[in-house]
Amino acid sequence: MKDLKYLAALSIPIVASIGLYFGGIYSFITPVFAFVIIPVLELIFPVDTLNYSQEESQSRLTNIFFDWLLYINLPIVFALVVYSLFIIKSHELETYEFVGFVISLGIVLGVNGINVGHELGHRQSTNERFIGKALLLPALYMHFYIEHNFGHHLHAATKEDPATARFNQTVYAFWFSSIIRQYLSAWKIQMKLLQNHHLSFLSVKNDMFWFTLIQTLYLHSVYLIFGNSGFVFAFFSAITGFILLETVNYIEHYGLLRLKTPSGRYERVKEIHSWNSNHVIGRIVLYELTRHSDHHYKTSKKYQTLECYDESPQMPFGYPTSMVLAMIPPLWFHIMNKRVPLEMIGA
C-alpha cells in the first residue's frame, strides 16, 4: 500500500486539468502548486534517506505497478494537450489566462512528458523507448533522447557536456548554452552513428531527421486544426516544458566536474558527480529523479530502486525548491557555491 504514494506523481496533470476547466485565476494554479505548495510541503515533510534491502529492491523491480505508472502518462499528457488546444480555440481568453495555460501545460510537458520520457528512454524494451520518445514530442525535444543517452551520460560533469552547469554560471545563461549545444550535439552524435554503420543521411535510421519531421508535422497539424492561437499556444508550451527540463539539468550537476587521471582521461562517473536530494515530495512527484547520483552511477536502474549514498553531494532542499532558488542567482550562489568541492571548481 505504501507504494501508492507514487500516484501523487499524477498530481500536476490533475491540478492542470482543474485550472484548464475553471480558467480565470485558476489558470495559474499549476505553477502555484508546483513552485509554492510543493516547496512548502518539502520543508514540512522529513528527509528520507532509507535504502531498500535486496529483497525489497527485487520486489519493486518486478512490480508492474511502477511501470504502468509511467505508461499512463502517455494518454494523460496527450489528452491534456488536445483538451487545452480545444479550450484555446473555443474560448475568448484574457491574456493572463492564455499565459497561465501556457505555463501550466508547459509544466506538465516538463514533468510528466520529458521527465517520464527520460526514464523510459533508458529502458531496453523497444516499446518503452517508443513511449519515451512520444512523450518528448509535445515539448519539441525529441533530440533529447539521443543527446542524453549517447552524450550526457558519457560526458556528464565535464566541460564537454552541454547539460552540466559551470560554477558561477547563472541558470539563464545555462538555458541558452545547454539548449543550443545539446541540439547541435544530438546531430553530431547522430551523424557519427550513421557513419559507424555506413549509412547515409537519408537512411531510415536517421532518427534526428525523423524527429524533425514528426515535430514539424505536429506543429503543422496544430496550426491546421486549431489555428494561429493554437499554434502559438503549443509552441510556447513546448518552450516552457524544455526550459523546465533545462532548469533541472542546471541544478543536477551545478559546479561538479570530474577530475582527470594522469593519462589525461576523465575519471569514471561516480556518485559524487550529481547533486542528490532525499526530500520526499520532490522524489515522488519527479519519479525519484532527485536521486540523480545513483541514476548516473548505475544508469540501468529503474527509478523505484534508486538509492542514496552518503558520499553524494546533498542539496539542502528538494529539486522543486532548488529550481525556484536557481531563478535568483545571488541567492543560489550564496547557498550552493560553498557546497561545491574545492577540487572540482578548478577541474
C-alpha positions in Angstrom: 0.0 0.0 0.0 2.8 2.4 0.7 3.8 2.3 -2.9 0.5 4.0 -3.8 2.2 7.3 -2.7 3.7 7.4 -6.2 0.2 8.2 -7.6 1.0 11.7 -6.3 3.2 11.9 -9.4 0.0 12.5 -11.3 -1.0 15.4 -9.1 0.4 18.0 -11.5 -1.7 16.9 -14.5 -4.7 16.7 -12.2 -4.1 20.2 -10.9 -3.5 21.4 -14.5 -6.9 19.9 -15.6 -8.6 21.8 -12.8 -7.0 25.1 -13.9 -8.0 24.5 -17.5 -11.6 23.7 -16.6 -12.2 26.7 -14.4 -9.9 29.2 -16.1 -9.7 32.7 -14.7 -7.3 33.0 -11.7 -7.2 29.2 -11.6 -5.2 29.3 -14.9 -2.2 29.8 -12.6 -3.0 27.1 -10.1 -0.4 24.7 -11.6 2.7 26.9 -11.2 1.4 27.8 -7.7 1.1 24.2 -6.9 4.5 23.2 -8.4 6.6 26.0 -7.1 4.9 27.3 -4.0 2.8 24.5 -2.4 5.3 21.6 -3.2 8.3 23.6 -1.8 6.4 24.3 1.4 5.5 20.7 1.7 9.1 19.7 1.2 10.0 21.9 4.2 7.4 20.2 6.3 8.0 16.6 5.4 11.2 14.9 6.8 14.0 13.8 4.5 14.0 10.1 3.9 17.4 8.5 3.4 16.2 5.0 3.6 17.5 2.5 1.1 15.8 -0.8 0.2 17.0 -4.2 1.1 18.0 -6.6 -1.7 14.7 -8.4 -1.3 12.7 -5.1 -1.4 14.5 -3.9 -4.4 13.9 -7.1 -6.3 10.2 -6.9 -5.4 9.9 -3.3 -6.6 11.8 -4.2 -9.7 9.3 -6.8 -10.8 6.2 -4.9 -9.6 4.5 -3.8 -12.8 2.7 -1.1 -10.9 5.8 1.1 -11.2 5.9 0.6 -15.0 2.3 1.3 -15.6 2.6 4.5 -13.5 5.0 5.7 -16.3 3.0 4.3 -19.2 -0.2 6.1 -18.1 1.4 9.4 -18.7 1.2 9.0 -22.5 -2.6 9.3 -22.7 -2.7 11.8 -19.9 -0.2 14.2 -21.5 -1.7 14.0 -25.0 -5.2 14.3 -23.6 -4.2 17.5 -21.8 -2.6 18.9 -24.9 -5.7 18.3 -27.0 -8.1 19.5 -24.2 -6.1 22.7 -23.7 -6.0 23.3 -27.5 -9.8 23.0 -27.7 -10.1 25.5 -24.9 -7.8 27.9 -26.7 -9.8 27.6 -29.9 -13.3 27.7 -28.5 -13.0 30.3 -25.7 -12.2 34.0 -25.7 -9.4 34.1 -23.2 -7.9 37.0 -21.4 -4.2 37.5 -22.0 -3.3 36.4 -18.4 -5.4 33.3 -18.8 -3.6 32.3 -22.0 -0.2 32.8 -20.3 -1.4 30.8 -17.3 -2.5 27.9 -19.5 0.8 28.0 -21.4 2.8 27.8 -18.2 0.5 25.1 -16.8 0.7 22.8 -19.8 4.4 23.5 -20.1 4.9 22.2 -16.5 3.0 19.0 -17.4 5.1 18.6 -20.6 8.3 19.0 -18.5 7.4 16.8 -15.5 5.1 14.1 -17.0 6.4 14.4 -20.5 10.1 14.9 -20.7 10.9 13.6 -17.2 9.0 10.3 -17.8 10.3 10.1 -21.4 13.8 10.3 -19.9 13.1 7.4 -17.6 11.6 5.2 -20.4 14.4 6.3 -22.8 16.8 4.3 -20.6 14.8 1.1 -20.9 15.9 -1.8 -23.1 12.4 -2.5 -24.4 11.6 -1.0 -27.8 8.0 -0.3 -26.8 9.1 1.5 -23.7 11.5 3.6 -25.7 8.8 4.4 -28.2 6.6 5.7 -25.4 9.5 7.7 -24.1 10.1 9.4 -27.4 6.4 10.1 -27.9 6.3 11.8 -24.5 9.1 14.2 -25.8 7.1 15.1 -28.9 4.8 17.9 -27.5 7.8 19.6 -25.9 9.6 19.5 -29.3 12.5 17.9 -27.5 12.8 14.5 -29.2 16.5 15.1 -29.8 16.9 14.8 -26.0 16.7 11.0 -26.4 19.9 10.9 -28.5 21.9 13.6 -26.7 21.0 12.4 -23.2 21.7 8.7 -23.8 24.7 8.9 -26.0 26.1 12.2 -25.0 25.2 13.4 -21.5 25.8 10.0 -19.8 29.2 9.8 -21.4 30.3 13.4 -20.7 28.4 14.3 -17.5 30.2 16.5 -15.1 32.8 17.6 -17.7 33.3 20.8 -19.7 32.4 18.9 -22.8 28.8 18.2 -21.5 26.2 20.8 -22.6 23.9 19.8 -19.7 26.5 20.4 -16.9 26.3 23.9 -15.5 29.6 25.6 -14.7 30.5 27.0 -11.3 29.0 30.6 -11.1 27.1 30.2 -14.3 23.5 31.6 -14.0 20.5 29.4 -14.9 19.6 32.0 -17.5 23.0 31.7 -19.3 22.8 28.0 -18.9 19.4 27.8 -20.7 20.9 29.3 -23.9 24.1 27.3 -23.9 22.6 24.0 -23.0 19.6 24.2 -25.4 21.8 25.2 -28.4 24.7 22.9 -27.6 22.5 19.8 -26.8 20.7 20.2 -30.2 24.0 20.5 -32.1 25.5 17.6 -30.1 22.5 15.4 -30.9 23.1 16.0 -34.7 26.8 15.3 -34.2 26.1 12.0 -32.4 23.5 11.0 -35.0 25.9 11.6 -37.9 28.6 9.6 -36.1 26.2 6.7 -35.5 25.2 6.7 -39.2 28.9 6.8 -40.2 29.7 3.9 -37.9 27.1 1.8 -39.6 28.0 3.0 -43.1 24.6 4.6 -43.5 23.7 7.8 -45.5 22.0 10.9 -44.2 18.8 9.7 -45.9 18.8 6.4 -44.1 15.6 5.4 -42.3 17.7 5.1 -39.2 18.5 8.8 -39.1 16.4 9.5 -36.0 17.2 13.2 -36.0 15.6 13.5 -39.4 12.5 11.7 -38.3 12.3 13.7 -35.1 12.5 16.9 -37.0 9.8 15.7 -39.5 7.5 14.4 -36.8 7.7 17.6 -34.7 7.2 19.8 -37.8 4.1 17.7 -38.7 2.8 18.0 -35.1 3.0 21.8 -35.2 1.6 22.0 -38.7 -1.4 19.8 -37.7 -2.0 22.0 -34.6 -2.0 25.1 -36.9 -4.4 23.5 -39.4 -6.8 22.3 -36.7 -6.6 24.9 -34.0 -5.4 28.0 -36.0 -2.8 30.6 -35.2 -3.7 30.8 -31.5 -3.4 27.1 -31.1 0.0 27.1 -32.8 1.3 29.9 -30.6 0.0 28.1 -27.5 1.6 24.7 -28.5 4.9 26.4 -29.4 5.3 28.4 -26.2 4.0 25.5 -24.0 6.8 23.4 -25.5 9.4 26.1 -24.7 8.1 26.2 -21.2 8.4 22.5 -20.9 12.0 22.2 -22.1 13.1 25.3 -20.1 11.7 23.4 -17.1 13.9 20.5 -18.0 17.0 22.7 -18.5 16.4 24.2 -15.1 16.5 20.7 -13.6 19.6 19.9 -15.7 21.2 23.1 -14.2 20.7 22.0 -10.6 21.6 18.3 -11.2 25.3 18.9 -11.8 25.9 22.5 -11.0 29.6 23.1 -10.4 30.5 19.4 -10.3 33.3 18.3 -12.5 35.1 15.0 -12.9 38.9 15.2 -12.4 41.4 13.9 -15.0 43.6 10.9 -14.4 47.4 11.0 -15.1 46.6 9.7 -18.5 44.6 12.8 -19.3 41.3 11.0 -19.4 38.4 11.8 -17.1 37.8 9.6 -14.1 34.7 7.5 -14.5 31.3 8.9 -13.4 30.8 8.4 -9.7 28.1 9.0 -7.1 29.9 12.3 -6.3 29.2 13.9 -9.7 25.5 14.6 -9.3 23.5 16.5 -6.7 21.3 14.2 -4.7 18.1 15.1 -2.8 16.1 12.9 -0.4 13.2 15.3 0.1 10.2 13.0 -0.1 7.7 15.2 -2.0 10.2 16.0 -4.8 11.2 12.4 -5.1 7.6 11.2 -5.6 6.5 14.0 -8.0 9.6 13.6 -10.1 9.7 9.8 -10.1 12.8 9.6 -8.0 14.8 11.9 -10.4 16.2 13.6 -7.3 18.2 10.5 -6.5 20.2 11.5 -9.5 23.6 10.4 -8.2 22.6 6.8 -8.3 21.0 7.2 -11.7 24.3 8.3 -13.2 26.3 5.8 -11.2 24.2 2.9 -12.4 22.3 4.1 -15.4 20.3 0.9 -16.0 18.5 1.1 -12.6 14.7 1.7 -12.7 13.5 4.7 -10.8 11.8 2.7 -8.0 15.1 1.1 -6.9 17.4 4.1 -6.9 19.4 4.6 -3.7 21.2 7.4 -1.9 24.8 7.4 -1.0 26.4 9.3 2.0 29.3 10.4 -0.2 26.9 12.0 -2.8 26.7 15.9 -2.6 23.4 16.6 -0.9 21.1 19.5 -1.9 19.8 21.5 1.1 16.3 21.4 -0.5 14.3 19.3 -2.8 14.5 19.8 -6.6 11.3 21.9 -6.9 12.5 24.3 -4.2 16.0 24.4 -5.7 14.6 25.3 -9.1 12.9 28.3 -7.5 16.2 29.3 -5.8 18.1 28.9 -9.1 15.9 31.6 -10.6 17.5 34.0 -8.1 21.2 33.7 -9.0 22.7 35.6 -6.0 20.7 33.5 -3.5 21.6 30.3 -5.4 25.3 31.1 -5.4 25.2 32.0 -1.7 23.6 28.7 -0.8 25.3 26.3 -3.3 28.8 27.6 -4.0 30.1 26.7 -0.6 28.8 23.2 -1.1 30.8 22.5 -4.3 34.0 20.6 -3.5 37.0 22.9 -4.0 38.9 20.4 -6.1 36.1 20.4 -8.6 36.0 24.1 -9.1 39.4 24.2 -10.7 39.0 20.9 -12.6 
